[in-house]
Amino acid sequence: MNKTKPLTTGQAAEYCHVSQATIINWIKKGSLKAYTTPGGHHRILLPDFVAFLEEYSIPVDPTLEESLQAQDGGA
């Protein structure tokens, strides 16, 4: 099982330099694949986020996974 935690909308927004509302709009529009937790929060799997970045020609930092884990306290 993959030990990488899914991204929050806040993490995705920070990476893309947009607001959380924009990320949620992209999810609702179907541009960014995500799932909803039982509490109603959206979570984005790293492979889905990378595919989104590539599809829209947003540069992908090669250390993306490591930097996200560092933000999360090292998971």
Secondary structure, 3 states (H helix, E strand, C coil): CCCCCCEEHHHHHHHHCCCHHHHHHHHHHCCCCCEECCCCCEEECHHHHHHHHHHCCCCCCCCHHHHHHHHCCCC
